[in-house]
């Protein structure tokens, strides 16, 4: 469920993908970006709830927060990732629905692909450090652990 998805379009997709409204069959993954989620997610959740549709809501805060650094490297700001996840949970709490999961791209390696976090990885560190991804920047082990602690609070 990206930033351009409208509630009526989502209803059509759900009807096609889960015509019998089977519980556990369909996972809706929001990937809207931390700046848009508060405006765009609630109407979708409200419509799904009003129609009594059985879906699992999941948040992918990685894709909607991808940017290109000044040095040309594709990256993701740690604070934007955390912000989107917290807003995802807040939206569901306010609407009385269940935030069913999260998706992160991460590695146990000490890469410098996502900026920010307690390590204070900056854009210039992307080209100086361990930037290994060919596609999607990943949180490193330290950032992943920091994220887990922040979300656990």
mmCIF file of the C-alpha atoms, coordinates in Angstrom:
data_MODEL
# 
_entry.id   MODEL 
# 
loop_
_atom_site.group_PDB 
_atom_site.id 
_atom_site.type_symbol 
_atom_site.label_atom_id 
_atom_site.label_alt_id 
_atom_site.label_comp_id 
_atom_site.label_asym_id 
_atom_site.label_entity_id 
_atom_site.label_seq_id 
_atom_site.pdbx_PDB_ins_code 
_atom_site.Cartn_x 
_atom_site.Cartn_y 
_atom_site.Cartn_z 
_atom_site.occupancy 
_atom_site.B_iso_or_equiv 
_atom_site.pdbx_formal_charge 
_atom_site.auth_seq_id 
_atom_site.auth_comp_id 
_atom_site.auth_asym_id 
_atom_site.auth_atom_id 
_atom_site.pdbx_PDB_model_num 
ATOM 1   C CA . UNK A 1 1   ? 0.000   0.000   0.000  1.00 0.00 ? 1   UNK A CA 1 
ATOM 2   C CA . UNK A 1 2   ? 1.968   2.947   -1.305 1.00 0.00 ? 2   UNK A CA 1 
ATOM 3   C CA . UNK A 1 3   ? 1.268   6.659   -1.181 1.00 0.00 ? 3   UNK A CA 1 
ATOM 4   C CA . UNK A 1 4   ? -0.805  6.696   -4.374 1.00 0.00 ? 4   UNK A CA 1 
ATOM 5   C CA . UNK A 1 5   ? -3.251  3.937   -3.301 1.00 0.00 ? 5   UNK A CA 1 
ATOM 6   C CA . UNK A 1 6   ? -6.847  5.062   -2.762 1.00 0.00 ? 6   UNK A CA 1 
ATOM 7   C CA . UNK A 1 7   ? -9.347  3.278   -0.512 1.00 0.00 ? 7   UNK A CA 1 
ATOM 8   C CA . UNK A 1 8   ? -11.611 2.241   -3.410 1.00 0.00 ? 8   UNK A CA 1 
ATOM 9   C CA . UNK A 1 9   ? -8.661  0.742   -5.267 1.00 0.00 ? 9   UNK A CA 1 
ATOM 10  C CA . UNK A 1 10  ? -7.670  -1.169  -2.158 1.00 0.00 ? 10  UNK A CA 1 
ATOM 11  C CA . UNK A 1 11  ? -11.197 -2.568  -1.848 1.00 0.00 ? 11  UNK A CA 1 
ATOM 12  C CA . UNK A 1 12  ? -10.988 -3.837  -5.439 1.00 0.00 ? 12  UNK A CA 1 
ATOM 13  C CA . UNK A 1 13  ? -7.631  -5.473  -4.807 1.00 0.00 ? 13  UNK A CA 1 
ATOM 14  C CA . UNK A 1 14  ? -8.830  -7.142  -1.618 1.00 0.00 ? 14  UNK A CA 1 
ATOM 15  C CA . UNK A 1 15  ? -11.916 -8.475  -3.426 1.00 0.00 ? 15  UNK A CA 1 
ATOM 16  C CA . UNK A 1 16  ? -9.683  -10.031 -6.074 1.00 0.00 ? 16  UNK A CA 1 
ATOM 17  C CA . UNK A 1 17  ? -6.998  -11.386 -3.741 1.00 0.00 ? 17  UNK A CA 1 
ATOM 18  C CA . UNK A 1 18  ? -9.241  -12.568 -0.909 1.00 0.00 ? 18  UNK A CA 1 
ATOM 19  C CA . UNK A 1 19  ? -12.761 -12.957 -2.298 1.00 0.00 ? 19  UNK A CA 1 
ATOM 20  C CA . UNK A 1 20  ? -13.922 -15.154 0.607  1.00 0.00 ? 20  UNK A CA 1 
ATOM 21  C CA . UNK A 1 21  ? -12.451 -12.809 3.245  1.00 0.00 ? 21  UNK A CA 1 
ATOM 22  C CA . UNK A 1 22  ? -10.344 -15.602 4.714  1.00 0.00 ? 22  UNK A CA 1 
ATOM 23  C CA . UNK A 1 23  ? -8.527  -14.669 7.885  1.00 0.00 ? 23  UNK A CA 1 
ATOM 24  C CA . UNK A 1 24  ? -4.741  -14.739 7.517  1.00 0.00 ? 24  UNK A CA 1 
ATOM 25  C CA . UNK A 1 25  ? -4.790  -14.884 3.720  1.00 0.00 ? 25  UNK A CA 1 
ATOM 26  C CA . UNK A 1 26  ? -3.894  -11.282 2.940  1.00 0.00 ? 26  UNK A CA 1 
ATOM 27  C CA . UNK A 1 27  ? -1.162  -9.049  4.349  1.00 0.00 ? 27  UNK A CA 1 
ATOM 28  C CA . UNK A 1 28  ? -1.306  -5.366  3.494  1.00 0.00 ? 28  UNK A CA 1 
ATOM 29  C CA . UNK A 1 29  ? 2.124   -3.781  3.645  1.00 0.00 ? 29  UNK A CA 1 
ATOM 30  C CA . UNK A 1 30  ? 2.116   -0.017  4.055  1.00 0.00 ? 30  UNK A CA 1 
ATOM 31  C CA . UNK A 1 31  ? 5.130   1.767   2.600  1.00 0.00 ? 31  UNK A CA 1 
ATOM 32  C CA . UNK A 1 32  ? 4.234   5.428   2.557  1.00 0.00 ? 32  UNK A CA 1 
ATOM 33  C CA . UNK A 1 33  ? 7.152   7.286   4.091  1.00 0.00 ? 33  UNK A CA 1 
ATOM 34  C CA . UNK A 1 34  ? 7.282   8.980   7.464  1.00 0.00 ? 34  UNK A CA 1 
ATOM 35  C CA . UNK A 1 35  ? 6.006   12.298  6.096  1.00 0.00 ? 35  UNK A CA 1 
ATOM 36  C CA . UNK A 1 36  ? 2.836   10.876  4.518  1.00 0.00 ? 36  UNK A CA 1 
ATOM 37  C CA . UNK A 1 37  ? 1.719   7.950   6.671  1.00 0.00 ? 37  UNK A CA 1 
ATOM 38  C CA . UNK A 1 38  ? -0.394  9.995   9.120  1.00 0.00 ? 38  UNK A CA 1 
ATOM 39  C CA . UNK A 1 39  ? -2.450  11.411  6.244  1.00 0.00 ? 39  UNK A CA 1 
ATOM 40  C CA . UNK A 1 40  ? -2.627  8.405   3.937  1.00 0.00 ? 40  UNK A CA 1 
ATOM 41  C CA . UNK A 1 41  ? -2.880  5.309   6.146  1.00 0.00 ? 41  UNK A CA 1 
ATOM 42  C CA . UNK A 1 42  ? -5.950  6.159   8.288  1.00 0.00 ? 42  UNK A CA 1 
ATOM 43  C CA . UNK A 1 43  ? -8.445  6.307   5.384  1.00 0.00 ? 43  UNK A CA 1 
ATOM 44  C CA . UNK A 1 44  ? -7.285  2.884   4.172  1.00 0.00 ? 44  UNK A CA 1 
ATOM 45  C CA . UNK A 1 45  ? -7.452  1.315   7.623  1.00 0.00 ? 45  UNK A CA 1 
ATOM 46  C CA . UNK A 1 46  ? -10.852 2.889   8.310  1.00 0.00 ? 46  UNK A CA 1 
ATOM 47  C CA . UNK A 1 47  ? -12.307 1.569   5.036  1.00 0.00 ? 47  UNK A CA 1 
ATOM 48  C CA . UNK A 1 48  ? -10.954 -1.948  5.592  1.00 0.00 ? 48  UNK A CA 1 
ATOM 49  C CA . UNK A 1 49  ? -12.298 -1.924  9.150  1.00 0.00 ? 49  UNK A CA 1 
ATOM 50  C CA . UNK A 1 50  ? -15.714 -0.565  8.102  1.00 0.00 ? 50  UNK A CA 1 
ATOM 51  C CA . UNK A 1 51  ? -16.067 -3.317  5.489  1.00 0.00 ? 51  UNK A CA 1 
ATOM 52  C CA . UNK A 1 52  ? -15.166 -5.992  8.043  1.00 0.00 ? 52  UNK A CA 1 
ATOM 53  C CA . UNK A 1 53  ? -12.291 -7.260  5.940  1.00 0.00 ? 53  UNK A CA 1 
ATOM 54  C CA . UNK A 1 54  ? -9.818  -9.635  7.537  1.00 0.00 ? 54  UNK A CA 1 
ATOM 55  C CA . UNK A 1 55  ? -6.308  -8.508  6.723  1.00 0.00 ? 55  UNK A CA 1 
ATOM 56  C CA . UNK A 1 56  ? -2.961  -8.321  8.470  1.00 0.00 ? 56  UNK A CA 1 
ATOM 57  C CA . UNK A 1 57  ? -1.427  -4.845  8.475  1.00 0.00 ? 57  UNK A CA 1 
ATOM 58  C CA . UNK A 1 58  ? 2.349   -4.666  8.177  1.00 0.00 ? 58  UNK A CA 1 
ATOM 59  C CA . UNK A 1 59  ? 4.676   -1.661  7.966  1.00 0.00 ? 59  UNK A CA 1 
ATOM 60  C CA . UNK A 1 60  ? 7.638   -1.465  5.591  1.00 0.00 ? 60  UNK A CA 1 
ATOM 61  C CA . UNK A 1 61  ? 9.350   1.791   6.593  1.00 0.00 ? 61  UNK A CA 1 
ATOM 62  C CA . UNK A 1 62  ? 12.306  1.154   4.324  1.00 0.00 ? 62  UNK A CA 1 
ATOM 63  C CA . UNK A 1 63  ? 11.056  1.824   0.809  1.00 0.00 ? 63  UNK A CA 1 
ATOM 64  C CA . UNK A 1 64  ? 9.064   4.987   1.461  1.00 0.00 ? 64  UNK A CA 1 
ATOM 65  C CA . UNK A 1 65  ? 12.069  6.570   3.128  1.00 0.00 ? 65  UNK A CA 1 
ATOM 66  C CA . UNK A 1 66  ? 14.734  5.915   0.512  1.00 0.00 ? 66  UNK A CA 1 
ATOM 67  C CA . UNK A 1 67  ? 16.664  8.978   -0.609 1.00 0.00 ? 67  UNK A CA 1 
ATOM 68  C CA . UNK A 1 68  ? 19.657  9.681   -2.806 1.00 0.00 ? 68  UNK A CA 1 
ATOM 69  C CA . UNK A 1 69  ? 22.523  11.287  -0.926 1.00 0.00 ? 69  UNK A CA 1 
ATOM 70  C CA . UNK A 1 70  ? 24.422  14.224  -2.391 1.00 0.00 ? 70  UNK A CA 1 
ATOM 71  C CA . UNK A 1 71  ? 27.235  11.832  -3.306 1.00 0.00 ? 71  UNK A CA 1 
ATOM 72  C CA . UNK A 1 72  ? 24.816  9.689   -5.370 1.00 0.00 ? 72  UNK A CA 1 
ATOM 73  C CA . UNK A 1 73  ? 24.476  6.804   -2.926 1.00 0.00 ? 73  UNK A CA 1 
ATOM 74  C CA . UNK A 1 74  ? 21.011  5.426   -2.269 1.00 0.00 ? 74  UNK A CA 1 
ATOM 75  C CA . UNK A 1 75  ? 20.346  5.491   1.489  1.00 0.00 ? 75  UNK A CA 1 
ATOM 76  C CA . UNK A 1 76  ? 17.698  5.643   4.178  1.00 0.00 ? 76  UNK A CA 1 
ATOM 77  C CA . UNK A 1 77  ? 17.689  7.939   7.208  1.00 0.00 ? 77  UNK A CA 1 
ATOM 78  C CA . UNK A 1 78  ? 17.433  5.975   10.447 1.00 0.00 ? 78  UNK A CA 1 
ATOM 79  C CA . UNK A 1 79  ? 15.193  8.603   12.071 1.00 0.00 ? 79  UNK A CA 1 
ATOM 80  C CA . UNK A 1 80  ? 12.725  8.445   9.167  1.00 0.00 ? 80  UNK A CA 1 
ATOM 81  C CA . UNK A 1 81  ? 12.483  4.658   9.499  1.00 0.00 ? 81  UNK A CA 1 
ATOM 82  C CA . UNK A 1 82  ? 11.791  4.877   13.240 1.00 0.00 ? 82  UNK A CA 1 
ATOM 83  C CA . UNK A 1 83  ? 9.317   7.704   12.723 1.00 0.00 ? 83  UNK A CA 1 
ATOM 84  C CA . UNK A 1 84  ? 7.250   5.792   10.177 1.00 0.00 ? 84  UNK A CA 1 
ATOM 85  C CA . UNK A 1 85  ? 7.022   2.695   12.362 1.00 0.00 ? 85  UNK A CA 1 
ATOM 86  C CA . UNK A 1 86  ? 5.955   4.685   15.408 1.00 0.00 ? 86  UNK A CA 1 
ATOM 87  C CA . UNK A 1 87  ? 3.312   6.497   13.366 1.00 0.00 ? 87  UNK A CA 1 
ATOM 88  C CA . UNK A 1 88  ? 2.097   3.164   11.935 1.00 0.00 ? 88  UNK A CA 1 
ATOM 89  C CA . UNK A 1 89  ? 1.511   1.812   15.444 1.00 0.00 ? 89  UNK A CA 1 
ATOM 90  C CA . UNK A 1 90  ? -0.108  5.084   16.565 1.00 0.00 ? 90  UNK A CA 1 
ATOM 91  C CA . UNK A 1 91  ? -2.554  5.063   13.639 1.00 0.00 ? 91  UNK A CA 1 
ATOM 92  C CA . UNK A 1 92  ? -3.670  1.533   14.462 1.00 0.00 ? 92  UNK A CA 1 
ATOM 93  C CA . UNK A 1 93  ? -3.938  2.294   18.180 1.00 0.00 ? 93  UNK A CA 1 
ATOM 94  C CA . UNK A 1 94  ? -6.094  5.333   17.472 1.00 0.00 ? 94  UNK A CA 1 
ATOM 95  C CA . UNK A 1 95  ? -8.419  3.373   15.171 1.00 0.00 ? 95  UNK A CA 1 
ATOM 96  C CA . UNK A 1 96  ? -8.698  0.274   17.350 1.00 0.00 ? 96  UNK A CA 1 
ATOM 97  C CA . UNK A 1 97  ? -7.086  -1.994  14.776 1.00 0.00 ? 97  UNK A CA 1 
ATOM 98  C CA . UNK A 1 98  ? -4.108  -4.312  15.020 1.00 0.00 ? 98  UNK A CA 1 
ATOM 99  C CA . UNK A 1 99  ? -0.682  -3.377  13.728 1.00 0.00 ? 99  UNK A CA 1 
ATOM 100 C CA . UNK A 1 100 ? 0.305   -6.886  12.734 1.00 0.00 ? 100 UNK A CA 1 
ATOM 101 C CA . UNK A 1 101 ? 3.946   -6.637  11.773 1.00 0.00 ? 101 UNK A CA 1 
ATOM 102 C CA . UNK A 1 102 ? 6.973   -4.790  10.514 1.00 0.00 ? 102 UNK A CA 1 
ATOM 103 C CA . UNK A 1 103 ? 9.519   -5.402  7.766  1.00 0.00 ? 103 UNK A CA 1 
ATOM 104 C CA . UNK A 1 104 ? 13.093  -4.183  7.838  1.00 0.00 ? 104 UNK A CA 1 
ATOM 105 C CA . UNK A 1 105 ? 16.041  -4.686  5.577  1.00 0.00 ? 105 UNK A CA 1 
ATOM 106 C CA . UNK A 1 106 ? 19.042  -5.302  7.787  1.00 0.00 ? 106 UNK A CA 1 
ATOM 107 C CA . UNK A 1 107 ? 22.247  -7.236  8.091  1.00 0.00 ? 107 UNK A CA 1 
ATOM 108 C CA . UNK A 1 108 ? 24.503  -8.395  10.886 1.00 0.00 ? 108 UNK A CA 1 
ATOM 109 C CA . UNK A 1 109 ? 27.426  -6.807  9.059  1.00 0.00 ? 109 UNK A CA 1 
ATOM 110 C CA . UNK A 1 110 ? 28.919  -3.451  10.005 1.00 0.00 ? 110 UNK A CA 1 
ATOM 111 C CA . UNK A 1 111 ? 27.780  -1.753  6.789  1.00 0.00 ? 111 UNK A CA 1 
ATOM 112 C CA . UNK A 1 112 ? 27.292  1.961   6.256  1.00 0.00 ? 112 UNK A CA 1 
ATOM 113 C CA . UNK A 1 113 ? 24.238  1.972   4.000  1.00 0.00 ? 113 UNK A CA 1 
ATOM 114 C CA . UNK A 1 114 ? 21.655  3.803   6.132  1.00 0.00 ? 114 UNK A CA 1 
ATOM 115 C CA . UNK A 1 115 ? 22.501  7.159   7.665  1.00 0.00 ? 115 UNK A CA 1 
ATOM 116 C CA . UNK A 1 116 ? 21.937  8.185   11.262 1.00 0.00 ? 116 UNK A CA 1 
ATOM 117 C CA . UNK A 1 117 ? 21.453  6.245   14.443 1.00 0.00 ? 117 UNK A CA 1 
ATOM 118 C CA . UNK A 1 118 ? 23.714  6.286   17.495 1.00 0.00 ? 118 UNK A CA 1 
ATOM 119 C CA . UNK A 1 119 ? 26.722  5.655   15.244 1.00 0.00 ? 119 UNK A CA 1 
ATOM 120 C CA . UNK A 1 120 ? 25.984  9.009   13.583 1.00 0.00 ? 120 UNK A CA 1 
ATOM 121 C CA . UNK A 1 121 ? 26.583  7.666   10.081 1.00 0.00 ? 121 UNK A CA 1 
ATOM 122 C CA . UNK A 1 122 ? 26.650  10.630  7.711  1.00 0.00 ? 122 UNK A CA 1 
ATOM 123 C CA . UNK A 1 123 ? 26.247  10.829  3.940  1.00 0.00 ? 123 UNK A CA 1 
ATOM 124 C CA . UNK A 1 124 ? 30.015  11.097  3.480  1.00 0.00 ? 124 UNK A CA 1 
ATOM 125 C CA . UNK A 1 125 ? 30.453  7.796   5.350  1.00 0.00 ? 125 UNK A CA 1 
ATOM 126 C CA . UNK A 1 126 ? 28.507  5.988   2.623  1.00 0.00 ? 126 UNK A CA 1 
ATOM 127 C CA . UNK A 1 127 ? 31.434  6.151   0.207  1.00 0.00 ? 127 UNK A CA 1 
ATOM 128 C CA . UNK A 1 128 ? 34.123  5.747   2.877  1.00 0.00 ? 128 UNK A CA 1 
ATOM 129 C CA . UNK A 1 129 ? 32.737  2.720   4.681  1.00 0.00 ? 129 UNK A CA 1 
ATOM 130 C CA . UNK A 1 130 ? 31.171  -0.610  3.970  1.00 0.00 ? 130 UNK A CA 1 
ATOM 131 C CA . UNK A 1 131 ? 28.511  0.111   1.357  1.00 0.00 ? 131 UNK A CA 1 
ATOM 132 C CA . UNK A 1 132 ? 27.820  -3.347  -0.087 1.00 0.00 ? 132 UNK A CA 1 
ATOM 133 C CA . UNK A 1 133 ? 24.232  -3.393  -1.274 1.00 0.00 ? 133 UNK A CA 1 
ATOM 134 C CA . UNK A 1 134 ? 23.465  -3.568  -4.968 1.00 0.00 ? 134 UNK A CA 1 
ATOM 135 C CA . UNK A 1 135 ? 19.830  -2.655  -4.469 1.00 0.00 ? 135 UNK A CA 1 
ATOM 136 C CA . UNK A 1 136 ? 18.336  -1.725  -1.095 1.00 0.00 ? 136 UNK A CA 1 
ATOM 137 C CA . UNK A 1 137 ? 20.305  -0.057  1.717  1.00 0.00 ? 137 UNK A CA 1 
ATOM 138 C CA . UNK A 1 138 ? 20.170  -2.066  4.931  1.00 0.00 ? 138 UNK A CA 1 
ATOM 139 C CA . UNK A 1 139 ? 20.378  -1.188  8.581  1.00 0.00 ? 139 UNK A CA 1 
ATOM 140 C CA . UNK A 1 140 ? 23.566  -2.521  10.123 1.00 0.00 ? 140 UNK A CA 1 
ATOM 141 C CA . UNK A 1 141 ? 23.625  -4.677  13.260 1.00 0.00 ? 141 UNK A CA 1 
ATOM 142 C CA . UNK A 1 142 ? 24.020  -1.708  15.619 1.00 0.00 ? 142 UNK A CA 1 
ATOM 143 C CA . UNK A 1 143 ? 21.204  0.252   13.949 1.00 0.00 ? 143 UNK A CA 1 
ATOM 144 C CA . UNK A 1 144 ? 18.932  -2.818  14.005 1.00 0.00 ? 144 UNK A CA 1 
ATOM 145 C CA . UNK A 1 145 ? 19.520  -3.300  17.717 1.00 0.00 ? 145 UNK A CA 1 
ATOM 146 C CA . UNK A 1 146 ? 18.941  0.403   18.378 1.00 0.00 ? 146 UNK A CA 1 
ATOM 147 C CA . UNK A 1 147 ? 15.698  0.210   16.384 1.00 0.00 ? 147 UNK A CA 1 
ATOM 148 C CA . UNK A 1 148 ? 14.531  -2.800  18.383 1.00 0.00 ? 148 UNK A CA 1 
ATOM 149 C CA . UNK A 1 149 ? 15.127  -1.007  21.674 1.00 0.00 ? 149 UNK A CA 1 
ATOM 150 C CA . UNK A 1 150 ? 13.368  2.171   20.502 1.00 0.00 ? 150 UNK A CA 1 
ATOM 151 C CA . UNK A 1 151 ? 10.321  0.261   19.301 1.00 0.00 ? 151 UNK A CA 1 
ATOM 152 C CA . UNK A 1 152 ? 10.298  -1.862  22.437 1.00 0.00 ? 152 UNK A CA 1 
ATOM 153 C CA . UNK A 1 153 ? 9.810   1.267   24.512 1.00 0.00 ? 153 UNK A CA 1 
# 
